[in-house]
Amino acid sequence: MNFAKLNSDAVFGRSDGKILWQPRIICWYHDKIFSGEPLPEKYAGLSIYDIYRKLGCSARLYEFGECFERQEDYRVQHTFHENPDGKITHTIETPAGCQTEILQKSKTSQWPKHLKREVETEKELETAAWREENCSWKWNGEKYNKLIEEIGDLGAPAVIMPRMNIQSLYLEKMGIENGIFAMQDWPETVDRYFNALEESHSRLIELINDSPVNLVNFGENIHSDSLPPYLFEKYHLPACRRRCDKLHSAGKFVYSHWDGNCRPLLKYARQTGLDGIEAITPTPQGDVTLEEIKEALGDDMYLIDGIPAVFFDETYSEKTLTDCTERIIELFAPKLILGISDEISSTGDIERINLITDIVNSYNSQFETVNF
């Protein structure tokens, strides 16, 4: 099957009722590779893309985000120093000041943890703002063509945009606690950083709008415990609307990643300007029911994902998984890109993906054209 075409047709309303099954297996795959745990025999030696093909399902191709390259001002200098104990010191020197980030490698994760974040002082935040004010973006068409040749049939090209304002402050620069204090203690500097970030991302949107990539994800990782309604209304909602307006002017399909608790924020879903929301996680893993999600999204917005990741572990029966899947299709099709909220874990049973493949294929078969 040409999943690239079905992916595009589904989000732009051309699929004649068919839905797309697009689970993410990145965590399952890379955790096993990192830990040295062998893959199941039938997948041994296969690339992650060939595993998708063997499973008979689509992949969400955020790799195409690599085609949009952020260019630092030529005066910015990055230096890295790694100690024998795995401690990495990353120094960023600019005409506006210096930032220092300290990371610690771990034997239990492929991702190092922060010992010191990029921003801890007001001066470092001023420097972060200067970097955004002076950066640019470049399109890499050669990389795009290589990706299309390698994996384009597995799904439509997609890009994850950098996080906007408050989520960037929390998750990329300062951490949640320090970010909350910064908004109280340095409001003018925080506003300067947020404005610089939005201007930088507007330059990126110009590039996206001129590109052949038509699916745009806001990789925000929204979680209402750290982004309650008053902060959502003040910072996130207006910036989200402005982004959506710019992207919709070029006909892009726009959706955002809400993968934490989100019950207090669902009431804003149809005010965001988004076409859909990715990774909203129902109970028993998340804090909302499928019916509450449907009420919030209505008949116009897409649900991307929907199946709790825990249902792919043996803790839950296969019937629980298939019943949930059938209910999601009943509620959301055809405004549905079915997937796992958020990913199958490294302890999940990859063979359960085949159960969903069969359900989706059976559902889509009713829309097949019969030629006599």
Solvent accessible surface area in square Angstrom, and as a share of the most:
residue,aa,sasa,rsa
1,M,145,0.65
2,N,86,0.44
3,F,26,0.11
4,A,24,0.19
5,K,124,0.53
6,L,18,0.09
7,N,4,0.02
8,S,31,0.20
9,D,15,0.08
10,A,3,0.02
11,V,8,0.05
12,F,70,0.29
13,G,62,0.60
14,R,132,0.48
15,S,13,0.09
16,D,123,0.64
17,G,18,0.17
18,K,42,0.18
19,I,0,0.00
20,L,1,0.00
21,W,8,0.03
22,Q,4,0.02
23,P,0,0.00
24,R,15,0.06
25,I,0,0.00
26,I,72,0.37
27,C,47,0.28
28,W,3,0.01
29,Y,30,0.11
30,H,71,0.32
31,D,50,0.26
32,K,16,0.07
33,I,95,0.48
34,F,90,0.37
35,S,77,0.50
36,G,61,0.59
37,E,90,0.40
38,P,113,0.71
39,L,21,0.11
40,P,51,0.32
41,E,162,0.73
42,K,104,0.44
43,Y,2,0.01
44,A,61,0.48
45,G,84,0.81
46,L,56,0.28
47,S,51,0.33
48,I,23,0.12
49,Y,35,0.13
50,D,57,0.29
51,I,0,0.00
52,Y,7,0.03
53,R,94,0.34
54,K,106,0.45
55,L,4,0.02
56,G,34,0.33
57,C,1,0.01
58,S,0,0.00
59,A,3,0.02
60,R,14,0.05
61,L,1,0.01
62,Y,36,0.14
63,E,46,0.20
64,F,0,0.00
65,G,20,0.19
66,E,93,0.42
67,C,0,0.00
68,F,14,0.06
69,E,45,0.20
70,R,79,0.29
71,Q,66,0.29
72,E,48,0.21
73,D,21,0.11
74,Y,182,0.69
75,R,104,0.38
76,V,13,0.08
77,Q,104,0.46
78,H,72,0.32
79,T,74,0.43
80,F,137,0.57
81,H,116,0.52
82,E,90,0.40
83,N,49,0.25
84,P,147,0.93
85,D,92,0.48
86,G,9,0.08
87,K,67,0.28
88,I,23,0.12
89,T,41,0.24
90,H,17,0.07
91,T,30,0.18
92,I,0,0.00
93,E,92,0.41
94,T,19,0.11
95,P,77,0.49
96,A,25,0.19
97,G,20,0.19
98,C,62,0.37
99,Q,0,0.00
100,T,36,0.21
101,E,24,0.11
102,I,44,0.22
103,L,26,0.13
104,Q,35,0.16
105,K,102,0.43
106,S,45,0.29
107,K,198,0.84
108,T,125,0.73
109,S,42,0.27
110,Q,70,0.31
111,W,183,0.64
112,P,49,0.31
113,K,126,0.53
114,H,70,0.31
115,L,89,0.44
116,K,41,0.17
117,R,66,0.24
118,E,19,0.09
119,V,0,0.00
120,E,77,0.34
121,T,69,0.40
122,E,63,0.28
123,K,109,0.46
124,E,16,0.07
125,L,0,0.00
126,E,54,0.24
127,T,0,0.00
128,A,2,0.02
129,A,0,0.00
130,W,33,0.12
131,R,18,0.07
132,E,12,0.05
133,E,66,0.30
134,N,51,0.26
135,C,5,0.03
136,S,56,0.36
137,W,39,0.14
138,K,113,0.48
139,W,72,0.25
140,N,38,0.20
141,G,26,0.25
142,E,117,0.52
143,K,69,0.29
144,Y,31,0.12
145,N,95,0.49
146,K,126,0.54
147,L,18,0.09
148,I,70,0.36
149,E,152,0.68
150,E,100,0.45
151,I,0,0.00
152,G,9,0.08
153,D,66,0.34
154,L,2,0.01
155,G,0,0.00
156,A,4,0.03
157,P,21,0.13
158,A,1,0.01
159,V,4,0.02
160,I,78,0.39
161,M,2,0.01
162,P,41,0.26
163,R,57,0.21
164,M,8,0.03
165,N,13,0.07
166,I,0,0.00
167,Q,3,0.01
168,S,0,0.00
169,L,0,0.00
170,Y,1,0.00
171,L,61,0.30
172,E,60,0.27
173,K,21,0.09
174,M,5,0.02
175,G,12,0.11
176,I,71,0.36
177,E,120,0.54
178,N,67,0.34
179,G,0,0.00
180,I,75,0.38
181,F,118,0.49
182,A,2,0.01
183,M,16,0.07
184,Q,130,0.58
185,D,90,0.47
186,W,53,0.19
187,P,70,0.44
188,E,148,0.66
189,T,12,0.07
190,V,1,0.00
191,D,68,0.35
192,R,90,0.33
193,Y,0,0.00
194,F,15,0.06
195,N,90,0.46
196,A,2,0.02
197,L,7,0.03
198,E,47,0.21
199,E,96,0.43
200,S,0,0.00
201,H,6,0.03
202,S,25,0.16
203,R,78,0.28
204,L,3,0.01
205,I,4,0.02
206,E,116,0.52
207,L,43,0.22
208,I,0,0.00
209,N,37,0.19
210,D,128,0.67
211,S,13,0.08
212,P,67,0.42
213,V,0,0.00
214,N,64,0.33
215,L,9,0.04
216,V,0,0.00
217,N,1,0.00
218,F,0,0.00
219,G,11,0.10
220,E,0,0.00
221,N,44,0.23
222,I,0,0.00
223,H,57,0.25
224,S,8,0.05
225,D,102,0.53
226,S,15,0.10
227,L,0,0.00
228,P,38,0.24
229,P,42,0.26
230,Y,147,0.56
231,L,14,0.07
232,F,0,0.00
233,E,90,0.41
234,K,132,0.56
235,Y,27,0.10
236,H,0,0.00
237,L,10,0.05
238,P,40,0.25
239,A,3,0.03
240,C,0,0.00
241,R,101,0.37
242,R,112,0.41
243,R,11,0.04
244,C,1,0.00
245,D,98,0.51
246,K,77,0.32
247,L,0,0.00
248,H,69,0.31
249,S,96,0.62
250,A,44,0.34
251,G,46,0.44
252,K,8,0.03
253,F,7,0.03
254,V,0,0.00
255,Y,6,0.02
256,S,0,0.00
257,H,13,0.06
258,W,0,0.00
259,D,45,0.23
260,G,19,0.18
261,N,51,0.26
262,C,1,0.00
263,R,126,0.46
264,P,59,0.37
265,L,0,0.00
266,L,12,0.06
267,K,134,0.57
268,Y,12,0.04
269,A,0,0.00
270,R,144,0.53
271,Q,85,0.38
272,T,0,0.00
273,G,35,0.33
274,L,11,0.05
275,D,39,0.20
276,G,0,0.00
277,I,0,0.00
278,E,1,0.01
279,A,0,0.00
280,I,0,0.00
281,T,11,0.06
282,P,2,0.01
283,T,63,0.37
284,P,76,0.48
285,Q,82,0.36
286,G,16,0.16
287,D,36,0.19
288,V,0,0.00
289,T,49,0.29
290,L,19,0.09
291,E,83,0.37
292,E,60,0.27
293,I,0,0.00
294,K,48,0.20
295,E,130,0.58
296,A,15,0.11
297,L,0,0.00
298,G,13,0.13
299,D,111,0.57
300,D,111,0.58
301,M,10,0.04
302,Y,13,0.05
303,L,0,0.00
304,I,3,0.02
305,D,0,0.00
306,G,0,0.00
307,I,0,0.00
308,P,0,0.00
309,A,11,0.08
310,V,48,0.28
311,F,13,0.05
312,F,0,0.00
313,D,32,0.17
314,E,145,0.65
315,T,116,0.67
316,Y,66,0.25
317,S,60,0.39
318,E,89,0.40
319,K,140,0.59
320,T,48,0.28
321,L,0,0.00
322,T,28,0.16
323,D,66,0.34
324,C,16,0.10
325,T,0,0.00
326,E,92,0.41
327,R,82,0.30
328,I,0,0.00
329,I,11,0.06
330,E,125,0.56
331,L,32,0.16
332,F,6,0.03
333,A,25,0.19
334,P,71,0.44
335,K,60,0.26
336,L,0,0.00
337,I,4,0.02
338,L,0,0.00
339,G,0,0.00
340,I,0,0.00
341,S,0,0.00
342,D,45,0.23
343,E,44,0.20
344,I,0,0.00
345,S,39,0.25
346,S,37,0.24
347,T,107,0.62
348,G,8,0.08
349,D,47,0.24
350,I,5,0.02
351,E,63,0.28
352,R,15,0.05
353,I,0,0.00
354,N,45,0.23
355,L,52,0.26
356,I,0,0.00
357,T,13,0.07
358,D,93,0.48
359,I,30,0.15
360,V,6,0.03
361,N,78,0.40
362,S,75,0.49
363,Y,54,0.20
364,N,9,0.05
365,S,62,0.40
366,Q,115,0.51
367,F,68,0.28
368,E,87,0.39
369,T,114,0.66
370,V,103,0.59
371,N,135,0.69
372,F,232,0.97
